Amino acid sequence: MAKTKIEQELRNMKLHKTMKVGNIIILKVMGSWIYWNESLAKGAMAGVFVSNSEESFSMIRKMQKELKQSKK
């Protein structure tokens, strides 16, 4: 069961669709996601593969909490 709105949106994403959360672009791939972090000021981009598991959702919740705190 999804604990946050973004988590539910991630679970409902269609294959090869993207979603943007802050400066993170999330691409839905088969059974998982690829997270792209853009740092346009530095002209850099980094990506990470995140599997579709309960462990990955706990990481997403942690990232959401950190993003909210950084905006304060």
Rosetta blueprint (number, residue, H / E / L):
1 M L
2 A L
3 K L
4 T L
5 K H
6 I H
7 E H
8 Q H
9 E H
10 L H
11 R H
12 N H
13 M L
14 K L
15 L L
16 H L
17 K L
18 T E
19 M E
20 K E
21 V E
22 G L
23 N L
24 I E
25 I E
26 I E
27 L E
28 K E
29 V E
30 M L
31 G L
32 S E
33 W E
34 I E
35 Y E
36 W E
37 N E
38 E E
39 S E
40 L H
41 A H
42 K H
43 G L
44 A E
45 M E
46 A E
47 G E
48 V E
49 F E
50 V E
51 S E
52 N L
53 S L
54 E H
55 E H
56 S H
57 F H
58 S H
59 M H
60 I H
61 R H
62 K H
63 M H
64 Q H
65 K H
66 E H
67 L H
68 K H
69 Q H
70 S H
71 K H
72 K L
